[in-house]
């Protein structure tokens, strides 16, 4: 095997998790190279034997296509969710795609593709995202709300259809108490409307009316 990568050469190599990462050749050996990964200690240095696990640095696929004046065909660009899911994958993870399922061997985030243990290549836009189970939503009982408008026919029908349950302590019928609350609320609502309308009329026309009256009495 020819040592085409010299010491200090920046490369991309497969790490211990099966992911293509940026690396630097720190030592040459007769059967391969020893590379280190920037940002990681020497414990994570890896001895690369196969030429299929080391290559010159390549930019992300979008940058490669931009340099070549190309773009994704319509509907074939991977989504951000697919890319984020791909970035969390490691070797021996099981994935599903549109055309083939299998176990991951290499994850190439730069070229937006994965190599399966069977040799098949799955591109990011064909990934099938896993279904995340949503937490159960607590079902709460909705509080009964009465309309502020009182309908006498509806009250009479309710009073006639529902049996009256008598309270042993007060002797007051439960249905009639509920009806009285509805009537009181409706009357208060009507009073608020009348008061607001009267106030609005006074503010808009009150001063003019008093002015006209003063002019009339002064002329007479």
Secondary structure, DSSP 4 states (H G I P E B T S, - for coil): ----S-TT-EEEEE-TTSBEEEEEEEEEETTEEEEE-TTS-GGG-EEE-SGGGEEE----HHHHHHHTT--PPTT-SPPHHHHHHHHT--TT-EE-BSS--EEEEEEETTTTEEEETTS-EEEGGGBPPPPPPPPPPPP-PPPP---SS--HHHHHHHHHHSPPPBPTTT--BHHHHHHHHHHHHHHHHHHHHHHHHHHHHIIIIIHHHHHHHHHHHHH-
